[in-house]
Amino acid sequence: DGGITQSPKYLFRKEGQNVTLSCEQNLNHDAMYWYRQDPGQGLRLIYYSQIVNDFQKGDIAEGYSVSREKKESFPLTVTSAQKNPTAFYLCASSTGLAGPGGELFFGEGSRLTVL
Amino acid sequence: AQTVTQSQPEMSVQEAETVTLSCTYDTSESDYYLFWYKQPPSRQMILVIRQEAYKQQNATENRFSVNFQKAAKSFSLKISDSQLGDAAMYFCAYVRWEADKLIFGTGTRLQVFP
């Protein structure tokens, strides 16, 4: 079945450590996105990528980094510079520009807790 | 800048009844898409319904329908014959034509009582 796989589902981190969240899709989508979800704040865009080897900052990119070496993969690293990393992280993909419809397909999410 | 506002943090409905979730947005664009996404307790977001701004007819998907008022920049979701499985967070989202990122509202938590 086609879809988006995020791992791990739950992750605990000590302060000062970098952690990497995995996102893999087999939908053959060009575009991939990382969102952060906090209670009462909806979804906020961290980074997105429209094509391999290219990505753009979203609204809250500080303290995060990404790579897009393969079309199927878009890992997110939460660095020690991120001041408040405890959150639920959602990865999504789409066919690309919103002209054809813009629907996002989401993974099941990863919950990061900083101890 | 475009914004999406969901003014109802929580709503509740009795099973089999109808409920309407509100969404307003602000944009100067004329061509755009609007979406309602559902996030059940499992946390995986799924698309409920989509509306193209150039279409005057309101979108409908089975028990889900929208009331799209372009001039008023309003996009409400009506759920008819509510079911227990409809309990979830519902997010309204906007994207302008050929843009590359959606803008989400803060969500409405819907509870469904038997």
Interface residues (C-beta under 8 A of the other chain):
Chain A: A31 Y33 Y35 G40 Q41 G42 L43 R44 L45 Y48 Q50 G58 F88 L90 A92 G96 L97 A98 G99 G101 G102 E103 L104 F106 G107 E108 G109
Chain B: Q6 P9 Y32 Y33 F35 Y37 S42 R43 Q44 M45 I46 L47 R50 F91 V95 R96 W97 E98 A99 D100 K101 L102 F104 G105 T106 G107
